[in-house]
Amino acid sequence: MKKIAGSMIGIEQGNDEVFSDFASGGEMWTGSGARERRKPVRFAEPFRVPPSVQVALSLWDMDQGANVRADIVADKITKTGFDLVFRTWSDTRVARVRMSWIAIGEVANEDDWELY
């Protein structure tokens, strides 16, 4: 369980296109090559400590001729940002993916003091 010590809680959210490979004939669409895509996300302002981040697919455009396989995560979460990660495998062909996210955590308060 993550416990938030401060009285200031920040919530930031977004909806980002991770890739679009259909028009360009990219590797996710052709089904060969790299089967992972990362998109860095930077917060508008830093959290005091790394926040809790939840991700979800908001758009996935998949080829119907193969099994649909997807693994999505928020990775490398820091006070200033994280990576959206989409992975697939085997013969799955993905035209494009958009992911939504929400980060919740403690933020600095102007009344906070640092003694040292």
N, C-alpha and C positions, 0 to 999 in steps of 0.2 A: 504494500500500500504506500502510495506517495502522500506524505503529509505536507501541507503548505503552511509555513510558519508565519508569514507576513499577512498583513491585513489587505494588501493590494494583490488582486488576482487579475492577470491579463489573459485575454482570449483573442487569438488571431486565427483567421481562417482564410482559405483560398481554394481555387479551382484551377488547376494548371494542366495544359496539354503536355504530356510526357513525350509523345512522338506521333508522327503521322507518316507512315511508310508506304501507303498505297500508291500515291501519285508518283513518287520517286523510285518505286521498285526497291525499297530498302529491305534490309535483312529480316526484319520482323515479318514483312509481307511475303518474301520469297521463301521463308522457312529455313534459311541457311545462314550461318554466321553467328554473330552475337545474339544471344537469347535473353539478354538483360539490358534494360535501359534505366539510367539514373537521371534525375533532374534535381539540381540543387535549388533549395528554397531558402531565402533569407528573410528573417523577421524584420518588420518595420523598426522595431527597437528591441534590444536584448532583454531576455528574462534574467532574473537573479541566478537561477539554476536551470539546467535543462528541463524544459516543460514536458508534460505528457502530450504525445502527438497521436492522433487517430487518423487513419487514411481509409479512403473508400474509392471504388471505381465510380465515376460519374458518367463516363462514356467508354464503351469498348466495342469496337467494330471488328468482328472476327469473321474469318472465312467459315462457311457452313460445311465445307467438305472434309473437315478434320475435327478431332476432339478439341473442345475448348478447355485450355489449361492456363491458369494464372496464379501467380503468387505476388501479392503486393505488401509492401512494408514501408515504414519510415525508418531510415537507417542513419547512423552517425549524428544523432540528435545532440545539439549543443545549445548553449544560451543564445546563440545568434542565428541558428538555422538547422537544417537537416536535409537529407536526400530522399526524394520520392523514388521508390524502386519498383519496377514492374519486371517480372520474370515469367518466361514460358519455356516449354521444352517440347521435344519430339517433333511431330509434324504440324503442330498448331501454327496457323498463319494469322497474324494480327495486322490489321490495316492502320488502326490508330487507337490511342488510349488517352483519356483525360482522367485525372484523379482529383478528388476533393480532399481537404485536410482541415483539421482543427487542432490548435495547440493551446493548452491551458496550463498556466503556471504562475508562480510568484514573480511579481515585478517590483521594481524599486519604488519607494514612496518618497516624496520630497521631504517628509518629516523623519526619515531614517537617518541615523548618524553612524558614522564609523569612527571609533575611538582611535584606532591605530592603522 
